[in-house]
Amino acid sequence: MRELKTEELMFVAGGEGVCTPADSGNNYGGITNPGGIGDDFIALYEGAVAGMSHVIERVASVFD
């Protein structure tokens, strides 16, 4: 198996054109916004905490 070349990416899964750093939407790996990864991790953590709190409250309410 080999890695795809940039020119071949448009043939995979119906993609069009060539993916460039400007339009990749990739905020990870230092392509477009490496400084934003900390904010993304914080948002993920806050979302996980909120979701888990919701589940705990729902389960606890069953036993009241």
C-alpha positions in Angstrom: 0.0 0.0 0.0 1.3 3.5 -0.8 0.3 7.0 0.3 -1.9 9.1 -2.0 -0.3 12.0 -3.8 -2.0 15.4 -3.5 -3.2 15.2 -7.1 -5.0 11.9 -6.3 -7.0 13.1 -3.4 -9.8 14.5 -5.6 -10.5 11.0 -6.9 -11.2 9.6 -3.4 -14.8 9.7 -2.1 -16.0 12.0 -4.8 -13.9 15.0 -3.8 -13.4 17.9 -6.2 -10.3 19.9 -6.8 -7.2 19.8 -4.7 -7.2 20.4 -0.9 -4.9 23.2 0.1 -4.0 24.5 3.6 -6.2 27.5 3.1 -9.4 25.5 2.4 -8.6 22.3 4.3 -10.5 23.3 7.5 -7.9 21.4 9.4 -7.1 23.2 12.6 -4.8 20.4 13.8 -1.3 19.5 12.7 -0.4 23.2 12.3 -2.1 23.6 8.9 -4.4 26.6 9.4 -4.8 27.5 13.1 -2.5 25.7 15.5 -3.1 28.2 18.2 -6.8 27.3 18.3 -6.3 23.7 19.4 -6.3 24.6 23.1 -9.7 26.3 22.8 -11.0 23.2 21.0 -9.8 20.9 23.7 -11.5 23.1 26.4 -14.7 23.1 24.5 -14.6 19.3 24.2 -13.9 18.9 27.9 -16.7 21.3 28.8 -19.1 19.5 26.5 -18.1 16.1 28.0 -18.6 17.4 31.6 -22.0 18.9 30.7 -23.1 15.6 29.1 -21.9 13.5 32.0 -23.6 15.8 34.5 -26.8 15.5 32.6 -26.6 11.7 32.7 -25.8 11.6 36.4 -28.7 13.9 37.2 -31.1 11.7 35.1 -30.0 8.5 36.7 -30.1 10.0 40.2 -33.6 11.3 39.7 -34.8 7.7 39.1 -33.8 6.8 42.6 -35.6 9.7 44.3 
